[in-house]
């Protein structure tokens, strides 16, 4: 197919007058393009791509590929809130009542395919302090899977204890006690007796982090 023939295919059922109006060109000019008597200028081609966002520019200019750009079937984006929880949060307050600081955009297919997350089941919070360095530093952003509350070795969790929100590693022992660990060796591990561990709430598991450079 020539460029003119491809232009006619894009025009489809529109008349030359209707397409010319969309492109801001004269009907006779469009007719000359479609007869391959003249080449359309760059401005007209850009306008055409703006009118038809799915139009494949490579196909339009060279005839190679398909008329429309091939896209994944479910490409979408999720606006995920980041909450201000620097003063601590309890239970549902983490996802319902805390103030939203801003939003971070993620691709839905990346969240589901790479992280295995349902967009509705995670949130973002900002790390405070240096207790988790070098893994996490003050000001880093972490994504928290709110559906995962089962404790696994070598995982990092967001915990709520005594009205304070913590980002730590935890280890459950056979006697019912819990060891709360920091990655920073300057911080000693803390052991909660079984009676104290009952007050420890696992908010969710950290599954992604955005670090400052």
C-alpha positions, 0 to 999 in steps of 0.5 A: 500500500502507498502512503495515500492508500494508507491515508484513505484506510485511516479515513474510513467512512469519513468524507474527504471534507470531514477528514480535511476539517479534522486535519485543518487542511483543504479538501483538495490538499487531502485528495492530492495526498490520497492520490500520492500526488503530494506528501503530507507535511509533518504537521498534518501527520502529527495531527492525524496521530493526535486524532487517532491515538491508537494509530501505528506511526510506523505503519502509517509512514512505512506500511510495516506492522499493523494499523493500530499499535499492539497493546496489552489487553489490560494496561491501566494505572493505579493511583496509590495513596501515600499516608502520613503515618509518622505519628503512628497509627492503629488498626484501620486508621492506617488505610482509612483515617490517616491523611493522604500526603500524595499519590504514586502511580503504578501500572496495574499489570506490573502490580499484579504480575510482578508483585502479585498485589491487588491494587485495593490491598496495599498502601504506601508509607514513608519510613521514619528513622534509621533503624532499618539501614542499610536496607531502608533509610529515613524517607524511603517509601515502602509498599505494604501488602495489607493481606499478608499478615503471616510471619515469614523469616527474612521478611520486613513487616509494618507493625503496630505496637502500643500505638506506634507504627514500626517497620521491622523484621520479626521472628516468632519463637516456639515459646510464643515470644516474638523477637523484633529486629532492626537491620541497623546493628546499632539497634539491639533486638527486642524480645516480647513475651507471649503476653506482650506479643498478643498486643503486637499487630502485623499490619502487612508485609513490605513487598516493594521499596522506593529508595532515595539516591 
